[in-house]
Amino acid sequence: MFRMAWVGLVDLDTSFVKPVAHYGHEEGYLDSIKISLNPELPEGRGPTGRALRERRYLINNDTMNNPDMLPWRDEAIKQGYLSSAAFPLLSDKDVFGVFTLYASEANYFNKEEIELLSSLSDDIAFAVLASENEKRGTEKIQKALNATIHALAVTVEERDPYTAGHQRRVACLARAIATEMGLITDRIDGLVMASSIHDIGKISVPTEILSKPAKLSEIEFSLIRTHVQSGYDILKDIEFPWPIARMVVEHHERVDGSGYPHGLTGKDILQESKILVVADVIEAIASHRPYRPAFGMDKAIREIEEGKGKHYDAAVVDACLKLFREKDFCLEGT
């Protein structure tokens, strides 16, 4: 089973990796180890160092017998880390960090989990870069990292994959809308973080329903609708520096009270949630889904325009329309 996860950031001056956040059974392990990007050093030949250099995930299936794990083997076995997986955190131009996960069983990481972790690593990289704003190492970013790792760890335990590209595109659009509306940087940071994991509750929905290439039945759709409450339940006890769980549970509410799960009206919905609602609707309509082809941006724009002031906050819709019609904003993949 899952044992511990950590995020490290690369110190370009020393070529060593500095752990900045972790979740799970650790007991001083991260203080006792050194990991380098330098392949000439033993500390640079393990899966984490190689993942950083090669810009791809690396799996250690058996800590006991993997010679590349020699510098860390004794302490890792003492901690119960019998296998591990390392995923580089990438910006557009470079590797800036790594997400490493340990398990208490050898050969723990199967293909499905590797694919899920790869997608979620992209999400954590996006969220950290978007919210960092040159504040690397600050208490707020460390809390956000810890909280995100916790959420990722819970997701991995559930072993149900979901599409991550949708969340990143929603986060991009939400950030643009919030910026256009003049929200302060700190609130935008929180919105981007929430947008990056807003569908985490879909781990509670059977994969065959999420990927069904046909229209959903009423019962299946009711199961899909539970994902917002499931997401809230995963996130509610995590110490994010922003109201992430609330944004996640509100991202299918509508300002006229016709949304779910609580039927909230405009005055009771966070401003950030109202932005997430519009960004989510735009991306969902414009992009391909397993059960239908993409409807396109024109239909997505028409939906929010027709629902302005009824389903969707008017100021949010106006800012979104301005982005697409006056500022040539383009949503990736649409």
N, C-alpha and C positions, 0 to 999 in steps of 0.2 A: 504494500500500500504506500501511498504518498507519505513522505517523511519531512521534507523541508524544501523551501524554495528561497532564492535570493536574487537580488539585482545588484550588479556591479557596474561602475562607470570607469571608463578608461582614463588613466592619467597619462597624457601624451608625453609629459616630461620624463617620466620614469619607465613607461611601457608596462607598468603594473596595473592590475585591476583593483579598484577600491570598492569593497562591499558597502552599499549605502542603505539597503533595506532587506529584510528577510521576514519569512513567516514559517512557523512550524518548529520542530524539535531541532535546536541549534546548539545550545550549551557550550558556547565559546569556540565552536569549530571555525567560524569565519575569522576570529582573531588569531587563530593559530596557523592559518594557511597563507601562502603567497601564490598568486597566479600572474603569469607574465605573457606578453605578446611575443617575446623573444624566443624563437624556436631553438636557439643555441642553449637555452637554460632548461633544466629538467622541469621547472615550474611552467614552462611554455609549451610543453608537449602533451598536456592532458586535453580532454575534450573541450574545456572552456577556452583555453588559449587557442586551440585550433579553430574552434567555431568563430572566434573573433578574427583570426587571420584569414580564414577561408570564406568568411561571410556566408556560412551555412550552418545548419544544426549538426551537432555531433552527439552520438549516443555511446555511453559506456554501459554495456550490458552486464558486466561482471567485475565489480571493483576488486574482488579477491584475486582474479587471475589476469586482469588487464595490466600489462607492463607499463602503460602510459600513466597509470594511476599511482605508481610507486611513491612519488613525493607526498601523497595524501592518504595512502592506503590505510595505514594503521589507525589514524584518527577517524577516517571515514567509516571504517568497519566498527570502531568503538561507538560511533554515533548511530550505527545501523543503516548507513547509506550503501546499499549493496548494488545499486545501479544508478545512473544519472543521465540527464539530457541537458545539453547546453544550446541556447538559441541566441544568436547575435541580435542586438537592437540596432537597427540601421536608420540613418538619416538618408537624405537624397544622395549625399556624396561620400559618406564614411560610416564606419562603425563607431558608435559612441558608448556602447555598453553591452551587457549580456544578462540573460535570464537563465538561471540554472535550477533545475529541479532534481531532487533526490527521492529514491524509493527504497523501501525496506526489503524488496525482493529483487533478485537477479532477473534479467530479461523482462523487466516490468513494462517497458514502453513499446506498445504495439503500434501498428501503422495508423490506426484511427486516432490514437492519442497523440502521435507525433504530428499528424496533420492538424489536429485541433490546437496543439501547443504552438505550432508554427504560425497559425492565423492569429492566435491570441498574443503572441510575441509582437507581431506587427501592430496590434492594437495598443499594447503597453508602450511601444516605442513612439507611436503617433501621439498618444496622450501625454507622455512625458515631455516630448519635444514641444508640443503645442502649449503646454502649461508652464514650461520651465522659464521662458523669458529671462534667461541669464541669471536665474536664481538657483542654479545647481548647488546642492548641498544645504539649502536652507531647510528649516524645520518643516515648512509646509510641503515642500516637494518630497521630503523623506516620508512624511505621513501619507501623502498621496501614493507613493510607491508601495509602502507597506500595505495600504488598503487595497491597492490594485492586485498585488501579489496574493493577498488573502482571497480576493474574489476569484482570481485565476485558479488558485488551489482548489477552491470549492468546485469550480467548473470542471476541472480535471477529474475530481473524485466522482462526479456524476457520469462521466464518460459518454456524454451526448454531444456530438459536434454540431455547429451551426455556422452560418455564413458570416464571416467577419467583414468582408468588403463593404457590405451595406452600412455597418456601423461607422466605418472610417469616412465614407462619403457623407453620411448624415452629420458627422462631427465637423467636416470641412464646411458644409453649408451653414450649419448652426453658428459656427464661429464667424462666418462672413456676415450673417444676418445680425448677430449681436454687435459686431463692430460697426455696422451701418447704423444701428440704433443708438450707438453711443454708450453701451454698457461699459463699466469700468473693467480694467484688465483682470482683476481678481475674479469677478463674476464670470467673465468669459472663460477663464481657466477652468472653473468648476463646470461650466456648461459643456466644454469640450471633453472633459473627463467623463461626465455622465453620458454624453452622446456616444463616446467610444465603447461603452459597455451597456448601453440602454436595453439591449435584447438578451442580456445574460440569462434572464429567466427562461428562455427557450430551451435550456438544458432539461427542463422538467417536461417538455413536450416530446413524445416519441419521434424519432428521426424519420420514420416512414410517413408521418403526417407532415412534417416540415418540408420534406422533399417530394411529396406526392405530386405527380405530373397531371393532375386533374382537379376539378372543382371539389372543394372540401364539403363534406356533409355538415349538417347543423351541429352534430355532436363533435365532429373534428374541429370545427371553428370555435366551439365553446372551449375546447382544450387549448387551442391557440391563445385564446383570450386570457387564460390563466397566467401567461408568461409575465405580465406586468407585476402581479402580486408575488409570483415566485422570485422575480428579480429583486423586489423590495425585501423579501424575507432573507435573501442571500446577503444583501448589502446593509440592512438596517442597523446591525450591531457593530459595523466597521467604522472606525474613527476617521472618516474623511474630513478634510478641512472645509468642505462644502456640503450642502444638502443633496448629495448624490442619490441616495435611496428615494427621496421624495421626487426628484426629477424623473427617475426611472419609473416609478409607479404612476406618475401623472402623464406619461407621454402618449397615452391614448384617450385622455380626457378632451372634452370640447367645451368651448366657452359658453355654449347654450345649455350645458348639462346633459347632452346626449351621448357623451363618451363613457368609457369604463376605466377602472373597475368601480368607482365611487359616484359617478355622475356629478362631478364637481362643476360649478359654474365659474365664470371668469374671475371674479374677485377672490376665489379660493385657490386658484391655480398660480403657481410661481411664474414669474415673468420668464425665467429660463426654461421652464417646462413648456410654456406657450411657443417659444422659439423652437424647441426640440420637436414639438408636435408638427409644426409646419415643415421643418427640414425632413422629418421622417416621412411625411406624406408625399412630399416632392420626390424623394429618392425612391420610395416604394412604387409609385405610379410610373416613373420614368424608366425604371430599370427592369430587367428580366427577372421573372420568378419561375420556380419549377413548374407551376401549373399554367403559365401563360407567357407569351412574349412581352417585351417591353411596350408600354403604351406610348412612351415618348414624352418629351418635355412639354410640348404644347398642351397635351391633355392634363399634365400635372399642374401647369400654370393655371389652366382653366378651372381646375378643381378648387384651388385655394382662392382664386378670384371670386368664384361663385359662392364660396363658403365664407367669405370675408365678413366679419362681424357676427356670424352665426355659429359656425363650427370653429373658426380660426380667429385669433386676435387680430383686429384691424391694423394696428400699428406694425405687427410682425409681418402680415401679408404685404403691406405697403413697402416695407424695407426689402422683403424678398423680391417683389416685382421690380423694384428699382435696380437690384443687383443684376437681374437677368435682362432687363429691357434697356437700361441706361449705362450699365457698367460692364456689360459683356461677360458676366460671370458664367463659367462653364463647369458643370458637375462632371467629374471624372466618370467615364464609362457610359455616358448617356448621349 
